[in-house]
Amino acid sequence: MLDAAAHDPVPATLRQEARALQRVLTRFLQAAELRDGQNRASLSRMDLPVGTDWRWRPKVLQGRSGTPALVAPTSGQWLSDEVALFHDCAEQALILRQVRNRQATDLAEYGLRLEVMGFTGAFLSYSLTLPSEALRDLASHHILRLEATLQAERPIAVYARLNIQQGPNAEKILRQMGDPIAGRHNHRIVEFDLGYAQLSNRSVDRAWLDLIFEAPFMNETVLRDVVLSRHARAQV
């Protein structure tokens, strides 16, 4: 006979302690995986332009996330502190998952798989918030470089838009990431020359990168890796 106590509700204090412990364990596992993956995902060994003074890969691509999946996400919902998903699909027919990269050529430990079903909206994009290190002394003589690896079940055009905010003003630079993404392991590089942006002498308050998917209806895309870096424009 089962003990009647087994049917008693779990006290709220114990549930709170369990959730707190789960968060601590998630952070521990993420840190452990970051250390284990240092040899594989080291940014220091990447072949980047001479004079590169900053390089960055989102943490959600390096270690296990505390929120590994978003099912039917609302627009603007965050997968991590650095990555959010924006869309205008009323049905929210989307699933975003953090997945483990398995190919020998993968440099990032994890990727982001986005499954789109009956999409009725006009836009769908990832938003990557650049860390404060990227904004330090950022000026018109800099070039921000995006290097990404993507795959898609069906051919799809992908655009990258850099957004830079200084006070009330926001500059935007849009680039198409080459030909439509199709199949596995599409490696793309685009550069944003800030000489074409109307930047003032004041410091940059924030910057973010939008990865925009055109006509994503009934498609599955995987963002296998994203690396952003910064270097100065060559003086001629």
Order of alpha helices (4+ residues) and beta strands (2+ residues): alpha-alpha-beta-beta-beta-beta-beta-beta-beta-alpha-beta-beta-beta-beta-beta-beta
